[in-house]
């Protein structure tokens, strides 16, 4: 590996840095976008069961918000109704929407950096290719014997090929994981939207206007 780095020349170092950042971002997102941390499978059913007859205490709502991103969204709606028993459906939906935007921001964290690496890594490899071509052309300068410098020619070819290959090796997995994370986030977003839709009528039952209308 060290010999490859030496043969690739100085343009390889930015690519090595990109590869380290890419691995770190992928690992971080794989950990953060686990279903248990975003949208546990049975969380909505449990919340629906708890709120069927009455609203939970603030401590329970706080624990729900800390459990996952979906829990944070659901807790936002519950806090709206707990804080104002006369809240309207529009206000409740607005609370869910704001919490959903925050959840989306958390899920999309670092994805722009990963997308930047997808674009930048091949360009860095291309830079190495250009540097290698310059080395190749420089090697064609004839010496006293009228011959090209074979060592410099080999060095230019190594720089051109290794950097191009390394740039693609970084960009292709980064692109695959970027698309994978995007797909996961879209699925989670749909799950949260459907959960909020189910929670709206459930929570409106506990508002003063709906409660009075239901008993009349």
PyMOL commands that set and color helices and strands:
alter all, ss='L'
color gray80, all
select helices_A, chain A and resi 2-8+12-32+35-38+43-50+58-67+69-83+89-107+111-139+150-204+208-215
alter helices_A, ss='H'
color red, helices_A
deselect
rebuild
show_as cartoon
